[in-house]
Amino acid sequence: MNARFVTVDDEIDLFCTDSGGDTGGGTYPVVLVHGWLCDSDDWIHLLPLLTPRTRVITLDLRGHGRLTAARSGYGPAVFADDVATVMRTLGVSKALVVGHSAGAEVGVLVGDRHPALVAGLVAIDPVYALPPERRAGFEARAEKLAGPGAAALAANHFALIEGPHTSAYLREWHQRRPFAIAPHVIAETSRGFALGPDSIRLRPGADAVLLRRRVPVFAVYRDASQAAVDRALCPHPLSEFHSWPDAGHWLHQEDPVRFYRMFRNWLARLDH
C-alpha cells in the first residue's frame, strides 16, 4: 500500500491510499468513497478482497479522517471535484467509483462533472432521489446539527440505521465516528448534501442528474422501493439494482464477502 496526501486546493491536502494492481482479474481501477462523518478506514473489510485483482484508491474526504478541517467547501460538488483531483493526480481514469451513502452522491457527481474519469458507478445504500416530502425532516435535522451536541445527535442517527444483524463491534465503531469530526463540518455537510444547490438528495431535483448517467450502475439498497426508483432513473442496460432488507446501512461491512461476490459477478458482465 502506498499512502500519501494530495493537494486539492491551497489549504486542503487529502489523505489517500493506492493499493493492489491489475493481475489480470480486474479490468478497471476502483475508487472508494466513504460516507458522511466516516473516512477511508470504512473499506478495510473489502480491501483484502479487491486489491489482489485490481488497483484500488481510497481517500478521506475533506473535513474527514486524517487532515485539518477546512473553513468551508462542504457541498457534494466540491467533494466530487476533490475526488476528481485525486484521480488525476494519481493517473486514474476510466475507473469504477464506489460510494457508500453520501459517498454514492459524490460518485454520481464525479461522473456528471468529470465523465472521462468514470467507467461505472457503484452505490452502497445511497441516499439520493428520496421523496420530496422528506425535505422538512432534513431541514429540521440540519438546524439541530448546527447547534450544540452535533456529534451526539449524529451518533444517535447512526444507531437508527443499523440492521437487525449488525454486529456489536460495528455498532460501537459507528457510534464513535462522529466525535472525530469538527462540529462545523457536521453542520455544513448535513445542510450541503440535503439542501444545498448541488444536492441530489431529493426528487424531483435529483432526477435530471441521475438520468444523465451514461455508465453502468451497480447498486445495493436496504429499501427495495428506493432500488426501484434508482432503476427507473438509470438508462444503461448493464446496470443492476439489488436490495438487502435484512441489512444495516453499512451492508458492505456486515457481509463483505456477499457484497464482493455480487460485485464481481456484475464486473464479469462488464468485461464481456
Backbone torsions as a table, in degrees:
resi	resn	phi	psi	omega
1	MET	NA	130.6	172.3
2	ASN	-103.1	126.2	179.5
3	ALA	-116.2	140.1	-179.2
4	ARG	-160.4	172.2	172.1
5	PHE	-109.9	138.6	177.9
6	VAL	-116.4	127.0	178.7
7	THR	-78.5	123.9	-179.4
8	VAL	-109.1	-19.8	166.1
9	ASP	-158.0	-169.6	-170.5
10	ASP	-63.1	-25.0	-174.7
11	GLU	-119.7	2.6	-173.0
12	ILE	-125.1	125.1	169.4
13	ASP	-117.0	120.9	-177.5
14	LEU	-96.6	132.8	174.8
15	PHE	-74.9	136.5	176.9
16	CYS	-146.5	160.9	174.8
17	THR	-127.3	150.6	-178.4
18	ASP	-131.9	109.6	-170.8
19	SER	-128.5	163.1	172.2
20	GLY	70.9	-161.5	-179.9
21	GLY	175.6	157.4	-176.8
22	ASP	-76.0	111.8	178.8
23	THR	-104.1	18.5	179.4
24	GLY	103.5	-12.1	-177.8
25	GLY	-102.0	-3.2	-178.8
26	GLY	-138.8	123.3	-175.8
27	THR	-81.3	-34.7	-170.8
28	TYR	-112.8	141.9	165.9
29	PRO	-67.1	157.2	-176.4
30	VAL	-123.3	132.2	176.3
31	VAL	-115.3	123.0	-175.0
32	LEU	-104.8	124.8	-176.5
33	VAL	-119.8	115.2	-176.8
34	HIS	-74.0	172.7	-178.2
35	GLY	-95.8	-169.2	-173.4
36	TRP	-61.7	129.3	174.6
37	LEU	64.0	22.0	177.5
38	CYS	-115.7	-159.6	176.8
39	ASP	-159.9	-173.8	-172.5
40	SER	-68.3	-14.0	175.2
41	ASP	-65.1	-15.5	178.0
42	ASP	-58.3	-18.3	-173.3
43	TRP	-99.5	5.2	-175.8
44	ILE	-62.5	-22.3	179.5
45	HIS	-74.0	-27.4	-178.5
46	LEU	-99.2	-25.7	-173.8
47	LEU	-55.6	-44.4	179.5
48	PRO	-63.0	-22.7	177.6
49	LEU	-82.7	-35.6	-174.8
50	LEU	-83.6	-43.2	-168.2
51	THR	-66.6	-26.3	176.1
52	PRO	-65.6	-18.0	-173.0
53	ARG	-110.2	-23.4	-173.6
54	THR	-155.9	167.6	175.8
55	ARG	-77.2	133.8	-175.4
56	VAL	-130.2	127.5	177.2
57	ILE	-110.1	131.6	168.7
58	THR	-120.5	157.7	176.6
59	LEU	-152.4	155.1	170.4
60	ASP	-93.5	121.5	176.1
61	LEU	-64.8	156.6	-177.7
62	ARG	-57.9	138.3	-177.2
63	GLY	83.2	-3.5	-177.7
64	HIS	-123.3	148.8	170.9
65	GLY	73.8	-132.5	-164.4
66	ARG	-95.9	55.6	177.3
67	LEU	-161.4	163.9	177.5
68	THR	-77.4	137.8	-177.4
69	ALA	-71.4	131.8	174.5
70	ALA	-70.6	162.0	-179.7
71	ARG	-70.1	-30.6	-175.7
72	SER	-155.8	-177.0	177.4
73	GLY	94.1	50.2	-173.7
74	TYR	-119.1	28.5	172.1
75	GLY	-87.8	158.9	-176.3
76	PRO	-62.4	-31.3	178.6
77	ALA	-68.0	-35.6	176.9
78	VAL	-65.1	-44.5	176.4
79	PHE	-59.0	-42.3	-179.9
80	ALA	-62.6	-42.2	178.3
81	ASP	-65.8	-34.6	175.6
82	ASP	-62.2	-45.7	178.5
83	VAL	-60.1	-42.9	179.0
84	ALA	-61.9	-39.8	178.3
85	THR	-63.4	-43.6	177.1
86	VAL	-60.4	-44.4	-179.2
87	MET	-61.2	-45.9	179.9
88	ARG	-65.4	-40.4	179.9
89	THR	-61.8	-37.3	-178.7
90	LEU	-89.4	1.4	179.0
91	GLY	71.6	36.7	-178.4
92	VAL	-107.9	127.3	173.8
93	SER	-146.7	170.0	-176.6
94	LYS	48.3	50.7	-176.3
95	ALA	-102.9	162.1	167.0
96	LEU	-90.9	116.3	179.4
97	VAL	-95.5	115.9	-175.4
98	VAL	-106.6	121.8	-179.2
99	GLY	-127.7	138.4	173.8
100	HIS	-102.3	131.4	173.5
101	SER	58.0	-122.8	177.3
102	ALA	-61.0	-26.2	176.0
103	GLY	-62.7	-27.9	175.5
104	ALA	-69.6	-35.3	173.9
105	GLU	-61.8	-43.4	176.8
106	VAL	-60.2	-43.8	-179.8
107	GLY	-59.5	-43.9	177.7
108	VAL	-58.1	-42.1	-177.9
109	LEU	-74.3	-28.2	171.0
110	VAL	-60.3	-47.2	179.0
111	GLY	-64.0	-35.5	-178.3
112	ASP	-74.3	-38.6	-174.6
113	ARG	-93.2	-22.7	-176.7
114	HIS	-137.7	62.2	-170.0
115	PRO	-61.1	-27.7	-178.7
116	ALA	-67.0	-17.8	-177.6
117	LEU	-85.7	-15.0	-165.3
118	VAL	-119.5	124.8	175.5
119	ALA	-99.3	-19.9	-180.0
120	GLY	-170.1	160.6	-179.1
121	LEU	-123.6	136.4	176.4
122	VAL	-122.6	125.5	-175.5
123	ALA	-120.6	123.8	179.6
124	ILE	-108.6	109.9	-176.0
125	ASP	42.5	58.3	-178.4
126	PRO	-68.7	161.4	-177.6
127	VAL	-122.8	37.1	174.3
128	TYR	-102.2	165.6	177.6
129	ALA	56.9	42.1	176.6
130	LEU	-82.3	161.7	-179.1
131	PRO	-60.2	141.7	-176.0
132	PRO	-62.8	-24.7	-179.4
133	GLU	-68.7	-8.3	176.9
134	ARG	-82.2	-3.4	-178.2
135	ARG	-59.0	-43.4	-178.5
136	ALA	-59.2	-39.7	178.3
137	GLY	-65.1	-39.4	177.7
138	PHE	-67.9	-36.7	177.4
139	GLU	-63.9	-43.0	-179.7
140	ALA	-65.2	-41.1	-179.8
141	ARG	-67.1	-40.7	178.5
142	ALA	-61.8	-38.1	178.0
143	GLU	-63.9	-43.6	179.3
144	LYS	-66.2	-40.1	-177.3
145	LEU	-72.7	-12.5	175.0
146	ALA	-83.2	-7.5	-178.9
147	GLY	-102.6	-167.9	-179.3
148	PRO	-68.2	153.3	177.5
149	GLY	74.0	27.8	-175.9
150	ALA	-62.3	-41.1	-177.6
151	ALA	-63.7	-41.4	179.2
152	ALA	-65.5	-39.0	177.6
153	LEU	-64.1	-41.5	178.5
154	ALA	-65.3	-39.9	177.9
155	ALA	-62.6	-39.3	176.2
156	ASN	-62.2	-39.2	177.4
157	HIS	-63.5	-43.1	179.0
158	PHE	-59.5	-38.7	-179.4
159	ALA	-61.6	-30.5	-176.9
160	LEU	-76.2	-16.4	-174.7
161	ILE	-110.1	14.2	170.9
162	GLU	-76.7	162.1	-179.9
163	GLY	-101.3	171.9	-178.7
164	PRO	-65.3	-20.4	-178.0
165	HIS	-112.9	11.4	177.5
166	THR	-63.7	130.7	-176.9
167	SER	-68.5	158.5	-179.3
168	ALA	-63.7	-36.9	-178.2
169	TYR	-70.7	-34.4	175.5
170	LEU	-67.9	-41.8	177.1
171	ARG	-57.6	-45.1	-179.7
172	GLU	-63.8	-43.8	179.6
173	TRP	-60.9	-49.0	-178.0
174	HIS	-62.4	-37.8	179.0
175	GLN	-62.3	-29.6	-176.1
176	ARG	-86.0	-18.8	-171.6
177	ARG	-60.3	-47.1	-175.3
178	PRO	-60.8	-24.0	-176.2
179	PHE	-74.7	-6.7	175.0
180	ALA	-92.7	-0.3	-174.2
181	ILE	-108.3	137.4	179.0
182	ALA	-61.4	140.8	-177.2
183	PRO	-55.3	-39.8	-178.1
184	HIS	-68.8	-27.1	176.3
185	VAL	-70.4	-41.3	176.3
186	ILE	-58.1	-46.9	-177.4
187	ALA	-66.7	-47.8	-173.9
188	GLU	-71.3	-36.1	177.6
189	THR	-69.4	-37.9	177.7
190	SER	-58.6	-47.2	-178.9
191	ARG	-72.6	-42.3	-176.0
192	GLY	-64.1	-44.3	-177.9
193	PHE	-71.3	-36.8	-175.2
194	ALA	-89.3	-31.2	-167.3
195	LEU	-130.9	-5.2	-175.7
196	GLY	-72.6	170.3	-175.8
197	PRO	-66.8	-23.2	179.3
198	ASP	-106.4	17.8	179.3
199	SER	-69.0	142.3	169.8
200	ILE	-120.8	26.3	-176.6
201	ARG	-70.8	-36.5	-170.7
202	LEU	-121.0	148.5	169.3
203	ARG	-84.4	154.1	2.7
204	PRO	-87.7	-2.8	-176.6
205	GLY	-60.4	-31.6	-178.8
206	ALA	-72.7	-23.0	-168.7
207	ASP	-60.2	-44.4	-176.2
208	ALA	-61.4	-41.4	-179.6
209	VAL	-66.9	-45.1	-178.3
210	LEU	-66.5	-36.0	178.5
211	LEU	-69.5	-18.8	177.4
212	ARG	-79.0	-7.9	179.3
213	ARG	-62.6	124.6	-179.9
214	ARG	-117.2	13.6	177.7
215	VAL	-116.1	159.6	177.6
216	PRO	-66.6	147.9	-178.0
217	VAL	-124.4	134.9	171.4
218	PHE	-118.9	120.2	-175.3
219	ALA	-133.8	140.1	174.8
220	VAL	-125.6	123.8	-177.6
221	TYR	-117.0	157.6	163.6
222	ARG	-78.8	-35.1	-171.5
223	ASP	-101.0	113.5	-178.1
224	ALA	-62.9	-32.3	-179.3
225	SER	-67.4	-36.9	176.7
226	GLN	-70.9	-33.8	174.3
227	ALA	-60.8	-38.6	179.3
228	ALA	-67.2	-37.9	176.4
229	VAL	-61.9	-46.9	-179.4
230	ASP	-61.8	-42.5	179.2
231	ARG	-59.0	-41.1	-178.6
232	ALA	-68.0	-21.7	-177.5
233	LEU	-101.6	11.0	-176.7
234	CYS	-122.1	111.6	-173.6
235	PRO	-82.9	-11.5	-171.7
236	HIS	-75.3	130.9	-174.4
237	PRO	-70.3	-18.3	180.0
238	LEU	-92.1	8.2	179.3
239	SER	-75.8	150.6	177.1
240	GLU	-134.4	143.1	179.7
241	PHE	-134.4	127.0	-176.5
242	HIS	-127.6	159.3	174.5
243	SER	-132.4	138.9	175.1
244	TRP	-119.6	85.6	-174.4
245	PRO	-66.9	-15.7	-179.0
246	ASP	-95.5	6.6	-174.2
247	ALA	-101.4	164.0	170.6
248	GLY	-91.6	-179.0	-175.4
249	HIS	-64.0	-33.5	178.7
250	TRP	-94.4	59.0	-172.5
251	LEU	-66.0	-27.4	179.3
252	HIS	-71.5	-18.3	174.8
253	GLN	-90.2	-33.7	-179.7
254	GLU	-66.2	-40.7	-178.2
255	ASP	-143.6	72.8	-176.2
256	PRO	-63.2	-32.7	-178.6
257	VAL	-67.5	-44.6	177.3
258	ARG	-59.5	-46.5	179.5
259	PHE	-61.6	-46.1	-176.5
260	TYR	-61.9	-41.2	-179.9
261	ARG	-62.6	-42.1	177.8
262	MET	-65.0	-42.0	178.9
263	PHE	-61.9	-44.3	179.8
264	ARG	-65.2	-37.6	177.5
265	ASN	-62.3	-39.8	176.5
266	TRP	-65.8	-41.5	178.0
267	LEU	-60.0	-37.5	178.6
268	ALA	-61.7	-36.1	175.0
269	ARG	-63.7	-42.1	179.1
270	LEU	-65.0	-41.0	-178.1
271	ASP	-62.4	-29.2	-178.9
272	HIS	-93.9	NA	NA
